[in-house]
């Protein structure tokens, strides 16, 4: 399992009636993105060190999705 800061970790419940938990990965302990992770949990906004088990999955946040290249024929802001 590999992650980057900003990725979302989702922990599925293995027991009936138990709640699914998710959070944002806010810190890495290893440069290669391997566990453990520092996770800010969405249910209580606390940050804990987390070692994912087999019931966890990562939704990768792709940084390039938030940035779009300008159109090739677009003028820079100072040339309008």
N, C-alpha and C positions, 0 to 999 in steps of 0.2 A: 504494500500500500504506500503510495506517494501522495503528498499534498503540498500546496503552497499557501502562504498567508492569504486570507480572503476566501478560501474554499469553504464550503459548507459541509459539515459532517452530520450524517443522519444515522441515528441508532434506532433500529427497528426493535420492537418488542418481541421477545421470544415466548412470553406468557399471555394467555388470553386476558383481556381487560387492562393490561399494563399500557402505559402511555408511551408513544414514540417520542424521542428526544432529538433535538437538533441544535446546532450552534455553529459559530463562525470560528475558523482556525485563525488565531491572532498571533501565534508564535510557533516557531519550529525549534527543535533541539538539535537537529542534524541538517547540514547543508543539502543533503540529497533528498530531503522531504520525507524521510522515514519517521515512524512514530518514536517517541511520544509527541503529542501536540499540546499546545496551550489553547484551550477552547473557551470562548465566551458563549455560555449556554443561553438560548433564547427564552427559556422559561423563568430564569431568575437573574440574568445578566451577570452572573458570577464567572470568573475565569478560573479554570482548574487544569491541571496536567492530566491528559487523557491518553491511555493506551487502548486503541480500538480493538475490539474483539470481532468474532465472525459475524456478529449481527450489525456491524457498522459498515457504512459505505460513504464515499466522498463524492460530492457534487462539485466538480471543478469549475471555478470561476475563471473564465477566459478574459484576461485583461484586454485583448484586442477587440472584444465585443463592444467595449465602451468608447472606443476611438475609431473614427472613420477618417480615411484619407480624404483631403479636399479633391474636388473634381479637377481633372488635369487642366481644364481651361479656366478655372476660377482665378480671379485676380487677388493678390494679397490685400489685406485690409487697408493698407496705406495707398493703394493705387485705384481707388474707386472714384 
